Amino acid sequence: MASDLATQNRDHFNQIASTYEKDLEEGLLSLAKAIKARRDWIGVDWNDHVKVLDYACGTGVISRALAPYATEIIGVDISEEMVAQYNAHAGALSSDAAKMSAIQGNLTDRDHPPAEQFADARYFDFDLIVVGMALHHIDDPTFAITRLGERLKRRGVMFVIDNHSRHHPHNEGPDRLGGDEDFHQCLGADVVKTVRHTGFTQGALKAIFEQAGVGGDFDHVLLEEPIVIRPRGIMVELKLFFARGERV
């Protein structure tokens, strides 16, 4: 059930929050660089007031990549420990960066409506909603993107970052994961049970966006360079995609 998965995700990300950025530093830096390089492709007018929801925000890597260009960024994450890390990083930003803060919550649980506070107008009319490396942890991606899309302004942008269909690890050497094995396997059973999808094809993402009402001007790109992470010292190359669409 969704509530079981939510608990598993919350417990897992609470456990790893304090070391998340240190453990994945190389890949997170590359991802932030890729986001900045494609900020015009995302399709919002960065010269105007830009209000962003970073859903499943984690420690705020994506928020911080967008902070020099956005006006206000609200992070939401199921893990209170991730939220604490996010807010600590936000507090260290320079004064000319976007106003940035996070709150613990779940906006995409089919079994339980969001907490009453998320009915406030502050949590609607976003110019941009980003879901970074979280969709594969969600049972029903179409339901999740639909619920999030309802919080966008008309013509607001949904921006998803995730794994493209399969992971692509190096396949030789004692410190490398072999074959097409999902890299989550090397992190243990607690991680594996939080994962519902090993990746998404372009066609699958387009269908999800269209069914969710955010398929306007849909576009999908694969990052030219893999994102390298080294969980538990094992080198893994992730083939990631960026997908964007507008609320219609």
C-alpha positions in Angstrom: 0.0 0.0 0.0 1.1 3.6 -0.6 1.2 4.2 3.1 3.6 1.3 3.7 5.9 2.6 0.9 5.7 6.1 2.4 6.9 4.8 5.7 9.7 2.9 4.1 10.8 5.9 2.2 10.6 8.2 5.2 12.6 5.7 7.4 15.3 5.2 4.7 15.9 8.8 3.9 15.8 9.8 7.5 18.7 7.3 8.0 20.9 8.6 5.2 20.1 12.3 5.4 23.2 13.4 7.4 25.7 11.7 4.9 23.7 12.0 1.7 25.6 14.8 0.1 29.0 13.6 1.2 28.3 10.0 -0.1 27.0 11.2 -3.5 29.0 14.4 -3.8 30.5 13.7 -7.3 27.1 12.9 -8.9 25.2 15.7 -7.2 27.7 18.3 -8.3 27.4 17.1 -11.9 23.6 17.1 -11.7 23.5 20.7 -10.4 25.8 21.7 -13.2 23.5 20.1 -15.8 20.4 21.8 -14.4 22.0 25.2 -14.5 23.2 24.6 -18.1 19.6 23.7 -19.2 17.7 26.3 -17.2 16.5 28.1 -20.3 15.3 24.8 -21.7 13.1 24.3 -18.6 10.9 27.0 -20.0 10.1 29.5 -17.3 10.8 33.2 -17.6 13.7 33.6 -15.1 13.5 37.4 -15.6 10.1 37.4 -13.9 8.9 36.4 -10.5 9.4 32.6 -10.4 7.9 30.5 -7.6 9.2 26.9 -7.4 8.1 23.8 -5.6 10.9 21.3 -5.2 9.0 18.1 -4.4 10.9 15.3 -2.7 13.5 18.0 -2.2 16.0 16.0 -0.2 18.9 18.1 1.1 18.1 20.8 -1.5 20.7 20.1 -4.2 18.2 21.0 -7.0 16.8 24.0 -5.1 20.3 25.4 -4.6 21.1 25.0 -8.3 18.0 27.1 -9.2 18.3 29.6 -6.3 20.3 32.2 -8.3 17.5 32.4 -10.9 14.3 31.8 -8.9 12.4 34.2 -6.6 11.0 31.8 -4.0 11.6 28.0 -3.6 9.5 25.8 -1.3 10.8 22.3 -0.6 8.6 19.4 0.5 10.0 16.1 1.5 8.6 13.0 3.3 11.7 12.8 5.5 12.0 15.3 8.3 15.8 14.7 8.5 16.2 15.6 4.8 14.1 18.8 5.5 16.4 19.7 8.4 19.5 19.3 6.1 17.7 21.4 3.4 17.0 24.2 5.7 20.5 24.2 7.1 21.9 24.6 3.6 19.3 27.3 2.8 20.4 29.3 5.8 24.0 29.4 4.4 23.0 30.8 1.1 24.0 34.3 0.1 21.5 37.1 0.5 20.9 37.5 -3.2 19.8 33.9 -3.7 16.1 32.9 -3.8 14.1 32.7 -0.6 14.3 29.0 0.2 12.7 26.8 2.9 11.4 23.3 3.2 8.7 21.5 5.2 8.0 17.9 5.9 5.0 16.4 4.1 3.5 14.1 1.5 1.4 15.5 -1.3 1.1 12.3 -3.4 -0.2 9.6 -1.1 -3.4 8.1 -2.6 -4.6 6.8 0.8 -4.1 9.9 2.9 -4.8 13.5 1.8 -2.1 16.1 2.4 -1.9 17.8 5.8 -4.3 20.7 6.2 -1.5 23.2 6.0 -1.0 22.3 2.3 -4.4 23.7 1.5 -3.0 27.2 2.1 -2.6 29.4 -1.0 1.2 29.4 -0.5 1.3 25.8 -1.8 -0.4 26.6 -5.1 0.1 28.6 -8.2 3.7 27.5 -8.8 5.5 28.6 -11.9 7.7 25.5 -11.7 7.5 22.2 -9.9 10.5 19.9 -10.0 10.5 16.2 -9.0 14.1 15.1 -8.9 15.2 11.5 -8.6 12.0 10.6 -6.7 9.5 9.3 -9.2 11.0 5.8 -9.1 10.2 5.7 -5.4 6.5 6.3 -6.0 3.9 3.5 -6.6 1.7 5.5 -9.1 3.7 8.1 -10.9 0.7 9.3 -12.9 -1.3 9.9 -9.8 1.6 11.8 -8.2 2.2 14.0 -11.2 -1.5 14.7 -11.5 -1.8 15.8 -7.9 1.3 18.0 -8.1 0.2 19.4 -11.5 -2.9 20.8 -9.8 -0.6 23.1 -7.8 0.9 24.7 -11.0 -0.3 27.9 -12.5 -1.9 27.5 -15.9 1.1 27.0 -18.3 3.3 26.4 -15.3 6.1 23.9 -15.9 6.4 20.3 -14.5 10.1 19.3 -14.6 11.1 15.7 -13.8 14.6 14.2 -13.4 15.0 10.5 -13.1 16.6 7.3 -14.4 16.2 6.5 -18.1 14.8 3.0 -18.4 17.8 1.2 -16.8 20.9 2.0 -14.8 24.2 1.7 -16.7 26.9 0.6 -14.2 30.5 -0.2 -15.2 30.7 -3.9 -15.6 34.3 -4.8 -14.9 36.4 -4.8 -11.8 35.9 -5.7 -8.1 34.7 -2.2 -7.2 32.1 -1.9 -10.0 28.6 -3.2 -10.3 28.2 -5.7 -13.1 25.7 -6.1 -16.0 22.3 -4.5 -15.9 21.8 -5.1 -12.2 19.8 -2.3 -10.6 22.4 -0.3 -8.5 20.0 -0.1 -5.6 20.8 -3.8 -5.0 24.3 -3.0 -3.8 22.8 -0.7 -1.1 20.8 -3.5 0.6 17.3 -4.6 1.2 16.2 -1.4 3.0 16.9 0.6 -0.1 15.5 -1.9 -2.6 12.1 -2.0 -0.9 11.7 1.8 -1.5 12.1 1.5 -5.3 9.1 0.8 -7.5 10.6 1.6 -11.0 14.1 1.0 -12.3 13.6 3.8 -14.9 11.3 5.4 -17.4 11.4 5.6 -21.2 10.5 8.8 -23.1 7.2 7.3 -24.2 6.3 6.3 -20.7 7.0 9.8 -19.4 5.1 11.5 -22.2 2.0 9.3 -21.4 2.3 10.2 -17.7 2.5 13.9 -18.4 -0.4 13.8 -20.8 -2.6 11.8 -18.5 -1.7 14.1 -15.6 -2.7 17.3 -17.5 0.8 18.6 -17.8 1.7 17.5 -21.3 1.7 20.8 -23.0 4.9 21.5 -25.1 6.4 18.2 -23.7 10.1 17.7 -24.2 12.5 15.0 -23.0 16.3 15.0 -23.2 18.9 12.5 -22.1 22.0 13.9 -20.4 24.9 13.5 -22.6 27.2 12.5 -19.8 26.3 9.9 -17.2 26.0 11.0 -13.6 28.6 9.1 -11.6 27.9 8.1 -8.0 29.9 5.8 -5.7 27.6 4.2 -3.2 29.6 2.1 -0.8 32.7 2.6 -3.0 31.0 1.0 -6.0 31.2 3.2 -9.1 27.9 3.5 -10.9 27.0 5.6 -14.0 23.4 6.7 -14.1 21.8 7.6 -17.4 19.4 10.4 -16.5 16.7 12.2 -18.4 15.2 15.7 -18.0 11.5 15.9 -18.9 9.3 19.0 -19.0 5.7 19.8 -19.8 3.2 22.6 -19.1 -0.2 22.5 -17.3 -2.9 22.7 -20.0 
